[in-house]
Amino acid sequence: MRNFKALTIFLTAAITIALLASCVERKPERLAKKDSPVSGRLKEMVAAQDKLVANPTVSDQTKLDSMLVFREETLNLISQALVREPEDQYQAALILQASNAPTGAESCLLAYYLAMQAAEKGLDQGRFLAAAAYDRYLVHCGLPQRYGTQYVTDTNGIMTLYPVDTTFPDSERVALDVPRLDQQVKVIDRRKEQQGSGLKPIH
C-alpha cells in the first residue's frame, strides 16, 4: 500500500512538472523577490538533509528513512503545484537527487527537470544541479554519465570520474556550467600522480 501511494504521488508530481514546463518560455525570466509559501519548509528540509549526511553518528538507515520522508513531502508539494518559483524548484531538486533511496532514479530525473526550469527562469546555479541530477539518474540506471559530475573514490580518498559517455559533446557540458571532459580528466590525473589508487564505488 505504501509503495502504491508513493507511486501515485510520484506520477502526479511528474505530470504537474510537465504541465508547468509547458508554460515556461525557454528564456531567462526575472527572479521572484519574495519567498513563496513553501520556501521556508523546503529550505528547512535541505538544511536538515545536509546535517544528516554530514553526521557520522547517525546510522545509514536513519538517514535513509529521514530522506524518504523529505522526498515524499517534496513530491506532495510538487503534485499540488506549490513548487513554482525558481528558488523553490532548486531546493526541491536538491532534496530529490540527494540520496540513494530505492526510488532514486526517478527522483533524480524529476530533480533534473526542476533544476532546468529554475535555470530557464534565471537561477544560474540550477544549470550545474541539472547536470548533476541527470548524471546521478544515469548512474542509478547503471549507465555511463554524460556530464562528468559523479565520482568514485579510492582507499586513499582520491577521486576519479565514474564512467562517462565520451560521445556526449562538450558544448552540452559547458552549457550547464560543467568543465570540458579533457579538463576534468587532467585534474583527476594530477591527483593520481600524487597517490596510488585502489578504486571502489561511492554509493
PyMOL commands that set and color helices and strands:
alter all, ss='L'
color gray80, all
select helices_A, chain A and resi 2-22+39-54+60-79+86-96+104-120+125-140+170-175+181-194
alter helices_A, ss='H'
color red, helices_A
select strands_A, chain A and resi 151-154+159-161+199-200
alter strands_A, ss='S'
color yellow, strands_A
deselect
rebuild
show_as cartoon
